[in-house]
Amino acid sequence: MRLRVEFTTEPFDLDEAPAHAVAAREVIEAAELDAVDVGPFGNTAEGGAEPVLAAVDDLLRKALAAGATRVSLQVNVIGEGGQK
């Protein structure tokens, strides 16, 4: 099964990336995922179920520890019978 995760962390800071956003980005970029798109207002990553779920767990823990007050995420099944 393949998954796509979309996420944002808050609070926002338009002047520079807050520590929680940097932590989340580092987790996603280090994970063994097939596609990663990091942007100022939203981030997307795709891969196999296990790598995505492990990255989401790590992302939540590290972003919250780094000061995130809210993490919004959505996980979708893609391919192999899921939506495209």
Order of alpha helices (4+ residues) and beta strands (2+ residues): beta-alpha-beta-beta-alpha-beta
